[in-house]
Amino acid sequence: MSNNTSKGNDGYLGLEVVEKIPTPEEAFKIPKLTWGKKITLLWGSGLIALGTSIGSGEFLLGPSMSIKIGLGLLWLIPIGALLQTVFIYGWVKLVAATGETPVTTMFKIGSWAAILGALGVFLTFVWGGWAASSAAALAGGILGRMPGPGDRPLVVGIGIGLLLLTFLILSLGRRVARTLEIFNWFDLSVLFTSFIVLAIILVPIDIWSEAGRSIVSIGYIPKGVDLVLLGAWWGYIGYATAADYIIANYFKDKGFGMGSLTGYIPAIIGGKKIEMSPIGRAFRLTKENISIYNRWMRLAAEELLIIFFLGAIVGMAIPMILAYSLAYGWKVDIAWGVPLWLAYGLNRFYGAAGYWWGVIVAVLVLFKTQMGVADAIVRAFTDVFWKMDRVRNFFKNDVRWIYYITLAVILAWASVAMFTTAPVWLIVIAANMANFAAFFSVPFLIYLNYKLPKELRMHGVLVALNIIFMIMCITFFIASIGRTFGLW
């Protein structure tokens, strides 16, 4: 516990009070927070969120939607990205105010709420579709074609190898979140450069015009749209709709606000044992502290808007437009909804080099997502286990034991689950579970928000946007379930 904590003096949410919230300069041990320092030191949490979000929804479901029904739903992309950004921001406000992760803060509602919060992340991400799709993409590069049933041993072997690589990468560095940041800087630089360059080269002017009209055609729903696929697609505009609360964990590990006083998850190779607190801290509500807190929140909003919001729009829209252009502008006849669609398309223009370009893009898209969702599941359950005194005592207050044991179990499960059915449909199931999380995650956020002092709460407009977000997620989920069971 920090020396400037007033013992026995309960603050908001029942937390012990710290006299002063650290400034960004104090948290990052720098004399001044310049734009350069923001990019190299501060901007990481939004980058991890964007890296995980630019995955199966953008690379598989989005292109499949555009090929089946055109670009008429592009107007939903900025709306979905904005509402997810607002939702994440609400949880980051709680993290910066308390130094607790979302699932840990849910214990303030009840143990049942925290367990439900962990299960929401688990059910959204555990189906294994990303691992199967990334394995199929790499196998396709080796084979020079989409793997068939007879290639199952190769795909399984590659898939297990990628899962082991996931464990290795997440084991390296000083802290797990920082390792994810560095990997995503590299990965996203390659992907966004590829998407933008290919879009400039291959998308005709008339299709750009059609895309522009679709962006502003708010409310348009194309005829014959598959409600199950639509629900899944909405679930992956951005990260994972109503399961996005797990993203706030990275802001806590980064050290936003009170998160700089409560610790982080260190890596097992290169990291060291730290005292990660199972409970948060409140800061005294002085004018100076509230000003520092508001500064942290401006920094969070800046990062989420520039990195996550804008990146999510580009990451979802460009692959859809590119796929639509290949199919209808260039009349490329290939299978859609498979990870090698881009490789087949580029093979027509650039031969073997184009094919491998498409393979590399597919593997980078899907492997990065696989690593991100594995980490997300593990963090959710680590938060639950770390609240248990007996568990902390058993592992001698070293959170790495819980993180890496849980990671090994999750990856072992994925090695089995990812090959039980068609990969794309595993992803569809997971995406619709992300929408299901709105039934509890938005009410939890609003309830906890009003448990904060009024100086720290979300503005009423943000609360209203979160309610709209919840209604849309639930609507898509119910429509998807109803179609699945033949109700409409």
C-alpha positions in Angstrom: 0.0 0.0 0.0 1.3 3.5 -0.8 2.6 5.6 2.1 0.2 8.4 1.2 -2.9 6.2 1.8 -5.2 7.1 4.6 -6.0 3.9 6.3 -9.5 3.4 7.5 -10.8 6.3 5.5 -13.1 4.9 2.9 -13.5 6.8 -0.3 -15.8 6.2 -3.3 -16.7 2.5 -4.0 -15.5 1.7 -0.5 -11.8 2.1 -1.4 -9.1 3.5 0.8 -8.1 7.0 0.0 -4.8 8.1 -1.5 -3.9 11.8 -1.0 -2.8 12.4 -4.6 -3.4 10.8 -8.0 -0.2 10.5 -10.0 0.3 12.8 -13.0 1.2 11.2 -16.3 4.8 12.5 -15.9 5.0 10.9 -12.4 3.5 7.6 -13.7 5.9 7.4 -16.7 8.9 8.9 -14.9 9.4 11.6 -17.5 9.9 15.4 -17.2 7.3 16.3 -19.8 4.7 14.4 -21.8 5.4 15.4 -25.4 3.7 14.1 -28.5 6.7 11.9 -29.1 6.3 10.4 -25.6 2.6 9.9 -26.1 3.3 7.8 -29.2 6.2 5.8 -27.7 5.1 5.5 -24.1 1.4 6.3 -23.7 -0.3 5.0 -26.9 -0.4 1.3 -26.4 -3.8 0.3 -24.9 -5.8 1.6 -27.8 -3.3 0.0 -30.1 -3.8 -3.5 -28.6 -7.5 -3.0 -28.8 -7.2 -2.0 -32.5 -4.8 -4.9 -33.2 -7.2 -7.5 -31.8 -10.2 -5.8 -33.5 -8.6 -5.9 -37.0 -9.2 -9.6 -37.3 -11.8 -12.1 -38.4 -14.7 -9.6 -38.5 -12.8 -7.3 -40.8 -11.0 -9.9 -42.9 -13.6 -12.6 -43.1 -17.1 -11.5 -42.2 -16.9 -8.0 -43.6 -15.8 -9.1 -47.1 -18.3 -11.9 -47.1 -21.1 -9.3 -46.3 -20.0 -7.0 -49.1 -19.9 -9.8 -51.7 -23.3 -11.1 -50.7 -25.2 -7.8 -50.3 -23.0 -5.0 -51.5 -21.7 -2.0 -49.6 -25.1 -0.8 -48.3 -24.3 -1.3 -44.7 -21.1 0.8 -44.5 -23.0 3.4 -42.6 -23.1 1.1 -39.6 -19.3 1.1 -39.4 -18.7 4.6 -38.0 -21.7 4.3 -35.7 -20.5 1.0 -34.3 -17.0 2.3 -33.9 -18.1 5.4 -32.1 -20.5 3.6 -29.7 -17.8 1.1 -28.9 -15.3 3.9 -28.3 -17.8 5.6 -25.9 -18.4 2.3 -24.1 -14.6 1.6 -23.6 -14.1 5.2 -22.5 -16.7 4.7 -19.7 -14.8 1.7 -18.4 -11.5 3.5 -18.6 -12.9 6.3 -16.4 -13.5 3.6 -13.7 -10.0 2.2 -14.2 -8.4 5.6 -13.9 -10.5 6.5 -10.8 -9.9 3.2 -9.0 -6.8 1.4 -10.4 -9.0 -1.7 -10.8 -9.8 -3.7 -13.9 -13.5 -3.9 -15.0 -14.0 -7.5 -13.8 -12.4 -6.6 -10.4 -14.7 -3.6 -10.1 -17.7 -5.8 -10.9 -17.1 -7.4 -7.5 -18.5 -4.2 -6.1 -21.8 -5.4 -7.5 -21.4 -8.9 -6.3 -19.2 -12.0 -6.9 -21.9 -13.2 -9.4 -21.4 -10.1 -11.5 -17.6 -10.5 -11.7 -18.0 -14.2 -12.7 -20.5 -13.2 -15.3 -18.1 -10.5 -16.6 -15.3 -13.1 -16.9 -17.7 -15.6 -18.6 -18.8 -12.9 -21.1 -15.2 -12.6 -22.3 -14.7 -16.3 -22.3 -17.8 -17.1 -24.4 -17.0 -14.3 -26.8 -13.5 -15.4 -27.5 -13.0 -19.1 -26.7 -14.5 -20.7 -29.8 -11.1 -20.9 -31.6 -12.1 -19.6 -35.0 -9.1 -17.3 -35.2 -6.6 -20.1 -34.6 -8.2 -22.3 -37.2 -8.4 -19.5 -39.8 -4.8 -18.4 -39.3 -3.6 -22.0 -39.5 -5.7 -22.5 -42.7 -4.1 -19.3 -44.2 -0.5 -20.4 -43.5 -1.3 -24.0 -44.7 -2.7 -22.4 -47.9 0.6 -20.6 -48.5 2.5 -23.8 -48.2 0.1 -25.8 -50.4 -0.6 -23.0 -52.9 -4.3 -23.5 -52.5 -7.0 -23.6 -49.9 -6.6 -26.7 -47.7 -9.1 -29.4 -48.1 -10.2 -32.3 -45.8 -7.2 -34.4 -46.8 -4.9 -31.6 -45.5 -6.3 -31.7 -42.0 -3.1 -33.1 -40.4 -1.1 -30.2 -41.8 -3.6 -27.6 -40.7 -3.9 -29.1 -37.2 -0.1 -29.2 -36.9 0.3 -25.5 -38.0 -2.6 -24.5 -35.7 -1.0 -26.1 -32.7 2.4 -24.5 -33.7 0.8 -21.1 -33.8 -0.8 -21.6 -30.4 2.6 -22.5 -29.0 4.0 -19.4 -30.6 1.3 -17.4 -29.0 2.3 -18.7 -25.6 6.0 -17.9 -26.3 5.4 -14.3 -27.4 3.1 -13.6 -24.4 5.9 -14.9 -22.2 8.5 -12.4 -23.3 9.2 -8.9 -22.1 8.9 -6.9 -18.9 5.1 -6.7 -18.9 2.6 -8.7 -21.0 0.7 -5.6 -22.2 4.0 -4.0 -23.5 4.8 -7.1 -25.5 1.4 -6.9 -27.1 1.9 -3.2 -27.9 5.2 -3.8 -29.7 3.9 -6.7 -31.7 0.8 -4.7 -32.8 2.9 -1.7 -33.8 4.7 -4.0 -36.3 1.7 -6.0 -37.3 -0.6 -3.1 -37.9 2.0 -1.1 -39.8 2.3 -3.9 -42.3 -1.5 -4.4 -42.5 -2.7 -0.8 -42.8 0.0 -0.1 -45.4 -1.0 -3.1 -47.4 -4.8 -2.4 -47.2 -4.4 1.3 -48.1 -1.9 0.6 -51.0 -4.1 -2.1 -52.4 -7.2 0.0 -52.1 -5.5 2.8 -54.0 -4.3 0.5 -56.8 -7.3 -1.9 -57.2 -10.5 0.0 -56.3 -12.1 1.9 -59.2 -13.4 5.4 -58.8 -17.0 4.3 -59.3 -16.8 1.8 -56.4 -15.3 4.5 -54.2 -18.3 6.7 -55.1 -20.6 3.8 -54.2 -18.9 3.4 -50.9 -19.2 7.1 -50.2 -22.9 7.0 -50.8 -23.3 4.0 -48.6 -21.5 5.7 -45.7 -24.2 8.4 -45.6 -27.2 6.1 -46.3 -28.1 5.8 -42.6 -30.9 3.4 -41.9 -30.6 1.4 -45.2 -30.9 -2.4 -44.8 -30.3 -4.4 -48.0 -32.9 -7.0 -48.9 -32.1 -10.6 -48.2 -29.5 -9.9 -45.5 -28.5 -12.9 -43.4 -29.5 -11.7 -39.9 -27.1 -14.2 -38.2 -24.2 -12.9 -40.3 -25.3 -9.3 -39.8 -25.3 -9.8 -36.0 -21.9 -11.3 -36.1 -20.6 -8.5 -38.4 -22.0 -5.8 -36.0 -20.3 -7.7 -33.2 -16.9 -7.2 -34.8 -17.1 -3.6 -35.9 -14.3 -2.5 -33.7 -13.3 -5.0 -31.0 -16.1 -7.1 -29.7 -19.1 -4.8 -29.0 -20.4 -5.3 -25.4 -17.4 -7.4 -24.3 -15.1 -4.4 -24.9 -14.8 -3.8 -21.2 -11.8 -6.1 -21.1 -9.9 -3.5 -23.2 -9.8 -1.2 -20.1 -7.4 -3.8 -18.5 -4.6 -2.5 -20.8 -5.2 1.1 -19.6 -4.8 -0.2 -16.0 -1.6 -2.2 -16.9 -0.3 0.9 -18.7 -0.7 2.9 -15.5 -3.5 5.3 -16.3 -4.5 7.3 -13.2 -4.7 5.1 -10.1 -3.7 2.1 -12.2 -0.1 3.3 -11.7 -0.4 2.4 -8.0 -2.0 -1.0 -8.3 0.5 -3.0 -10.4 0.4 -4.9 -13.7 0.9 -8.5 -15.1 4.6 -9.1 -15.7 5.9 -11.5 -18.3 7.4 -14.8 -17.1 10.6 -14.4 -19.3 12.1 -10.9 -18.8 9.7 -9.8 -16.2 9.9 -9.9 -12.4 7.5 -10.5 -9.5 5.6 -7.4 -8.5 3.0 -6.8 -5.9 -0.2 -6.5 -7.9 -2.9 -5.3 -5.6 -6.3 -7.2 -5.6 -8.1 -4.0 -4.7 -7.9 -0.5 -6.0 -7.4 3.0 -4.5 -9.5 6.1 -4.4 -7.9 9.6 -4.5 -9.0 12.5 -2.3 -11.4 14.8 -4.2 -9.3 18.0 -4.2 -9.4 20.5 -7.0 -5.8 19.5 -8.1 -6.6 15.8 -8.1 -9.8 16.2 -10.1 -7.8 18.3 -12.6 -5.2 15.5 -12.9 -7.9 12.9 -13.3 -9.6 14.9 -16.1 -6.2 15.2 -17.8 -5.8 11.4 -17.8 -9.3 11.1 -19.3 -8.5 13.6 -22.0 -5.4 11.5 -22.9 -7.6 8.3 -22.9 -10.2 10.0 -25.2 -7.4 11.2 -27.5 -5.9 7.7 -27.8 -9.2 6.0 -28.3 -10.4 8.4 -30.9 -7.2 8.6 -32.9 -6.0 5.0 -32.6 -9.1 2.9 -32.0 -12.1 4.8 -33.5 -10.4 5.9 -36.8 -8.4 2.7 -37.1 -11.6 0.6 -36.6 -13.4 2.4 -39.4 -10.5 2.0 -41.8 -9.8 -1.6 -40.8 -13.4 -2.7 -41.4 -14.3 -0.5 -44.4 -11.2 -1.0 -46.6 -11.2 -4.9 -46.7 -15.0 -4.8 -47.5 -14.4 -2.3 -50.3 -11.4 -4.1 -51.6 -13.3 -7.5 -51.7 -16.3 -5.9 -53.4 -14.0 -4.3 -56.0 -12.2 -7.7 -56.7 -15.5 -9.5 -57.1 -17.5 -6.9 -59.1 -15.0 -4.4 -60.4 -12.4 -6.9 -61.6 -14.7 -10.0 -61.8 -12.4 -12.2 -59.8 -14.2 -15.5 -59.2 -13.0 -16.9 -55.9 -14.4 -18.3 -52.7 -15.3 -15.7 -50.1 -15.4 -16.1 -46.3 -12.1 -18.0 -46.4 -8.8 -16.6 -45.2 -7.1 -16.9 -48.7 -9.6 -14.7 -50.6 -7.1 -11.8 -50.8 -4.3 -14.2 -51.8 -6.4 -15.6 -54.7 -7.3 -12.1 -55.8 -3.8 -10.8 -55.8 -2.5 -13.9 -57.5 -4.4 -12.8 -60.6 -2.6 -9.4 -60.7 0.9 -10.2 -59.3 1.3 -14.0 -59.6 3.1 -15.9 -56.9 4.4 -12.7 -55.3 0.8 -11.4 -55.0 -0.4 -14.7 -53.6 2.2 -14.7 -50.9 1.4 -11.1 -50.1 -2.2 -12.1 -49.5 -1.1 -15.1 -47.4 1.1 -12.9 -45.2 -1.7 -10.4 -44.7 -4.1 -13.1 -43.7 -1.7 -14.7 -41.3 -0.8 -11.4 -39.7 -4.5 -10.4 -39.4 -5.7 -13.6 -37.8 -2.6 -14.6 -35.7 -2.5 -11.2 -34.0 -6.2 -11.5 -33.2 -5.6 -15.0 -31.9 -2.9 -13.7 -29.5 -5.1 -10.8 -28.4 -8.2 -12.8 -27.6 -6.1 -15.5 -25.7 -4.7 -12.7 -23.6 -8.2 -11.2 -23.1 -9.7 -14.5 -21.8 -6.8 -15.1 -19.4 -7.0 -11.5 -18.0 -10.7 -11.9 -17.3 -10.1 -15.1 -15.3 -6.9 -13.8 -13.6 -9.0 -10.9 -12.3 -11.4 -13.3 -10.7 -8.8 -15.6 -9.2 -6.6 -12.8 -7.9 -9.5 -11.6 -5.6 -9.3 -14.9 -3.7 -7.0 -14.7 -0.7 -6.2 -18.5 -0.8 -5.2 -18.3 -4.4 -2.9 -15.4 -3.9 -1.3 -17.0 -0.8 -0.8 -20.3 -2.6 1.1 -18.6 -5.4 2.9 -16.3 -3.0 1.4 -13.2 -4.5 3.0 -13.8 -7.9 0.2 -13.2 -10.4 2.3 -14.7 -13.2 1.5 -18.3 -12.0 -2.3 -17.6 -12.4 -1.9 -15.9 -15.8 0.3 -18.5 -17.4 -1.4 -21.6 -16.0 -4.7 -20.1 -17.3 -3.1 -19.3 -20.6 -1.9 -22.8 -21.0 -5.4 -24.2 -20.3 -7.0 -21.8 -22.8 -4.6 -22.5 -25.6 -4.9 -26.3 -25.0 -8.7 -25.9 -25.3 -8.3 -23.8 -28.5 -6.1 -26.6 -30.0 -9.1 -28.9 -29.7 -12.1 -26.5 -30.2 -10.8 -24.7 -33.3 -11.1 -27.9 -35.4 -14.6 -29.0 -34.3 -16.5 -27.1 -37.1 -16.1 -24.6 -39.9 -13.8 -21.8 -38.7 -16.0 -19.0 -40.0 -19.0 -20.3 -38.1 -17.0 -20.5 -34.9 -16.3 -16.8 -35.4 -20.0 -16.1 -36.1 -21.0 -17.7 -32.8 -18.4 -15.7 -30.9 -19.4 -12.4 -32.4 -23.0 -12.9 -31.5 -21.9 -13.8 -27.9 -20.2 -10.4 -27.8 -23.6 -8.8 -28.5 -25.2 -10.9 -25.8 -22.8 -9.3 -23.2 -24.7 -6.1 -23.6 -27.5 -7.5 -21.4 -25.2 -7.1 -18.4 -22.1 -5.1 -19.3 -23.8 -1.8 -20.1 -26.1 -1.9 -17.0 -23.0 -2.7 -14.9 -21.1 0.3 -16.3 -24.0 2.7 -15.7 -24.6 1.4 -12.2 -20.9 1.7 -11.2 -20.6 5.1 -12.9 -23.3 6.5 -10.6 -21.4 5.0 -7.6 -18.6 7.4 -8.4 -18.6 11.0 -7.1 -20.4 13.3 -9.5 -17.0 15.0 -10.4 -15.8 11.7 -11.9 -18.9 10.4 -13.6 -19.6 10.2 -17.4 -21.5 13.0 -18.9 -25.2 12.3 -19.4 -24.7 12.3 -23.2 -22.2 9.4 -22.8 -24.7 7.5 -20.6 -27.4 8.0 -23.3 -25.0 6.7 -26.0 -24.2 3.7 -23.9 -27.9 2.9 -23.6 -28.3 3.3 -27.4 -25.3 0.9 -27.8 -27.0 -1.6 -25.5 -30.3 -1.5 -27.4 -28.5 -2.0 -30.8 -26.4 -4.9 -29.5 -29.5 -6.7 -28.0 -31.5 -6.0 -31.2 -28.8 -7.6 -33.3 -28.5 -10.5 -30.9 -32.2 -11.2 -30.8 -32.5 -10.9 -34.6 -29.7 -13.4 -35.0 -31.1 -15.9 -32.5 -34.6 -15.6 -34.0 -33.2 -16.4 -37.4 -31.2 -19.3 -36.1 -34.3 -20.9 -34.6 -36.5 -20.1 -37.6 -38.7 -17.6 -35.7 -38.5 -15.1 -38.6 
